[in-house]
Amino acid sequence: MSEPGSKPEPGAGRRWLRFALSTAAGVVLVALLALWGGVDWRAMLTTLASLSPWTFLAALGIHTLIYLARAERFRLLLPHASRPPRVGLLGVTSAHNLAVYVLPAKSGEATLPLYLGQSFGVPAAESLASLIVSRLFDLAALCACMALVTLVLCTGEHWSAPAWTGVALAIGLALAALAFAALASRGDALVGPLQRFARVLGFSRTRLGAKLETHAEALKSSLRLAGHGSLRAGALALSFVVWALIFAFYGVLAAGFGLPDGVGFVHAAFGSSVAVLMNLLPINSFAGFGTQEAGWVLGFRLVGVAPEFSLAGGIGVHFVQLFDTLLFGVAGHVLMGLGRRK
């Protein structure tokens, strides 16, 4: 808290302005989706209230498994000497996921090196390398899962586009999955081009450039060592477990809020995957409001579900996801606080 008469923190006003604009953009986007889909708000409220407690608890249990698998993946990708205890790492990753989810433009990703450094003294290069490889594995697993689901759906009656578009999309996603997996195995290749570009511009000859060059070399070394050998294979396998659980989470909730006749789990997996892709882009608003709903409506539209039906379920799923994320995030901050006291 600021002392009486002290100057406000520099940039605080701009942060609040960005937060307000981001939130407003999300609200406007949801309103436009509702207007476009001709949504009956009373029917939407009825849909939101229809979720049973058992479905909510089942989704919460699946969400818990997602957090455990993610934390274990980070642990595998960290050097053995730097690995925090599992419970402590679970607290850090839960708090980090809260920051990623609620802060716009994926700016919350920067909190993982900060939290790991403050709580367990993990070097920034090692935690950043673990984060980068994890995200590349996420993209590889997501693209692979989407390729398989798209190939299954594009020949079905609910696919609203020509079948060849689904086949082409599946092939493209499969190639993307292979590319991301290959890049994860040589994550240091991401840093090299940036270093060469800085040297061409002469930036590396400045004091700041020389300091960044040192950090870049440390990051390259950490990326080469992140989960080397069988540990990296284990981290990739855990990524597929994470995404299978994510689709199960969305599928259980989508079914809980109601799906049209003939639309099943595979359709829900595809529809929700488009929403996930929207959230992965660095354009999301506060807590993904608006962008996630747009992806949900678009994804379900491709499998023949009208916007006036899918939007209500998408909003309901988003609220459940936000509740779970806040719950785990607060618990994570409590665990970090207890760890620092010890």
Salt bridges, closest charged atoms under 4 A:
GLU9 OE2 - ARG15 NH2 3.04
GLU72 OE2 - ARG75 NH1 3.67
GLU72 OE1 - ARG86 NE 2.95
GLU109 OE1 - HIS96 NE2 3.04
GLU109 OE2 - ARG135 NE 2.79
ASP138 OD1 - ARG73 NH1 2.80
ASP138 OD2 - ARG135 NH1 2.99
ASP188 OD2 - ARG186 NH2 2.72
ASP188 OD2 - ARG224 NH1 3.53
GLU213 OE2 - ARG199 NH2 2.51
GLU293 OE2 - HIS318 ND1 2.60
ASP324 OD2 - HIS63 ND1 3.01
